[in-house]
């Protein structure tokens, strides 16, 4: 079975088209028999509830964001650890990162470079200018 990890900053409706397109893409993949893990961030009550795709092959993992106002930074505790846990011992894995400029995008690229690219046939971190395809 093919497995896909999709990462996006938010699925809140007010974030625009990506929230809807990632939800719809996840549903289409699941209906085609693809197992989808969807990683999203929770920015708290400042956004509406996310547009959650409902399907037995879709697993949603939500990470609460911590703001550091003095540093003007976002922190996502546990994101890298969970990403590595999800990727461990998986074959035929594709990672699709639907964002840029958020901390999780950098973590996906970093995890990809350190760990994932060595193990999986197809892997990419889209929109982060870091593509990888390992041919056998």
NORPENOR-V366698 format. One record per pair of residues at least 12 apart in sequence whose C-alpha atoms are under 6 Angstrom apart, sorted by the first residue. I is the first residue (numbers start at 1). GAP is how many residues later the second one is. Records with the same first field share a line. If there is no record, write none. Layout:
I: GAP + GAP
//
This chain:
2: 32 + 90
3: 31 + 32 + 33 + 90
4: 32 + 89 + 90 + 91
5: 31 + 32 + 33 + 90
6: 32 + 90 + 91
7: 31 + 32 + 90 + 91
8: 32 + 90 + 91
9: 31 + 32
10: 30 + 31
11: 39 + 40
12: 36 + 37 + 38 + 39
23: 30
30: 27
35: 22
36: 22
37: 21 + 22 + 23
38: 22
39: 22
40: 22
41: 21 + 22 + 23
42: 21 + 22 + 23
43: 22
94: 28 + 29
95: 28 + 29
96: 29 + 30
97: 28 + 29
121: 13
//
